[in-house]
Amino acid sequence: MRSILLSTAVTAALSAALVATTLATPALAAESHPEDDGHGADRHSSFDLQAHRGGRGEWTEESTAAFARSLELGVTTLELDTHLTRDDQVVVWHDDIMTAAKCADTAPAFAGDPAFPYADDRVRDLTLAQIRTMDCGFQQLPGFPTQTVIAGNRIALLQDVFALVDEYDARKVRLNVETKVEVAGPDGADEMEALTRSVVGEIEGSGLAGRTTLQSFDWASLNLTREIAPDLPLVALSSGDVWLGVGAPGMSPNLAGIDIDTYNGSLAQAAAAQGYDVISPNLASATPAMITEAHSLGLPVIPWTVNEPADVSTLMDEGVDGIITDYPSRVRQIMADRGLALPRPYTR
């Protein structure tokens, strides 16, 4: 059984069984080696501060510069999304398409390329060379007025992010990698499998698998990961009751063909039954009842995407185990105000 973040609700019997396998739990892994860095901040992992898309409220999303700034700020976890290019390269990007509002064409990858311009084409339909001609830091993202624009940003490979963590020697930092499956169920099965296998291969080849979790809104991707990489911790994402199919007849393609009503409409019960390690509900779904139930089942709760200080404070009071946020600086300040040990900042 993989290690999970322990809460006070977990019974003593479960605690004894879990102590030996701490790699899947940042809190236990950090606390078991307090001498590694000699900083009190090494105890930070009892609360998981995750920089969503590298902290898109503060820097151009999913850019290597954003991930670098988050490491320098001091976060527990870099959260990121993945897609596959036409030539099967794992890129770090949220959208299924090269959204024109985020990425501007500069020039074709080669003279006379019939696919040019590339803006608003699917990532899966473009090669890495084509994608990397695009300027994905040409303007500030609407809705994020304090975002620092990383001018000329080119989309990163997943291996680039792993290399960045190594470059900073960020030994306490974790990665939460999402397989961004666009079509759940049989119609998207081939793309799901190709993406999942490629992402898992990159993780296992990075040397950082012991500090990486894999998350997905497509629970079939989680199940495939469990088959091919049984030691990799799995995070079940959810967008709420409608997405889960609560009260709807039949099985959900999002949940790999299970009916959530078999589990009383409970995300925590369904995730525990599938053997997942963490649940990540959306902010609106992260109720005190859900948090209590998840902890009773031994599951940490790390909601997304929580940006307002009042919401962060409320969720902390209610006992969540971490926060996925566009504004890691805000959450870090709230942690400091509460006297929590802070994640260590890193420098090159």
Steps between C-alpha positions, in 0.01 A plus 500: 500500500633842406565754768245777547498820694385416851230693681378481856201307372712206388496217748804380689486167320522664160775730622720209596455341158586818313810622680734277302410639157548873521608595151148566379442742786692827493438565868641172617784499249615845609466437869689172481811685376507828694878516474506521119513878475525625856204734455189505715310542176559134424200428719281696255350201328235450767312758289535463124533833318456421130576760231222447245646503148812638665300785657314648202367793703856619547689391186419375149339162557695176462816686396837380622542851640182457708621170637838657577339796680287259703812311605664827599190609692474170684215258427442139589385384158508607137163418343488466122312359201616284211405435139654299217616655175457333162853365531425363848689756707359572848447874528395699804186687403144520629288556191415238240568762236763763442260773607553818300438713810802338664732404213582712194643372175844630407611301195449155350719216621622464142444691180165428342361303798136442395392480867605861566361700677480277806293710740182321608622163365498202733823420680467139387487612135826698516861393532724629775692705243180667384382571854834645602481769234214655696536784751299389802589804708403784271231649723360496850230239556158664541371473854847505652593870519807446717648228281858563391525426129790276398557651157589257225417195711519168316305199622707266715542127487424303814865400509591870508311544827667196652836639390417836658427336836835324477674822399372670816585189703149534638510180700181565697284615210240266357325491163129442440465408133161491330421291196273744317263258330248690288248225420415248771371156418537281191516787250813636665654174615784491248617854574461440874718191485766664283521802730497300822768258389721782375459708818566204726808415296630855540435493874674167548796613292538829686643365823226695681226236502526476878393865522235499230126439503283445194159663490218488248136581440489178299509223753580252222838673480546445873410133463744451212772670703436262787551209260826622349647688799340357814717705738408838351250681727171589332288812546131488407384834362135603506300798375200443724178303522380559142837393361500194726148413383340508844135403462537435127415157360776273377876496520727798443770501231692749716528240775616213279151357483395495865173642629567752776160422650631153584716690748219718635602783269823535698827597333694378802331161514542443127867604502576284803333201338714544188815511711593860420718696741370858503182682398508843336149645488416840359467781752120495512494128581754507781249504784573420865302177461709394200824579679395306809385200296818494291719513810300217657594295193866603520486733199660846499290780350673760280245729332544702180523783398490711817608860452311724742660537844163457674445166327853387580453582867160329518632182344799500732264532797298209363809280485604464138845352445608747234392762249544520123520870418581746223649728766760308701626826655158558658475153647857512623423827683193346663710204609753742651226696678377175655846405618533203265846396393558619145631317194865573441588750224763373255761679293705380205 
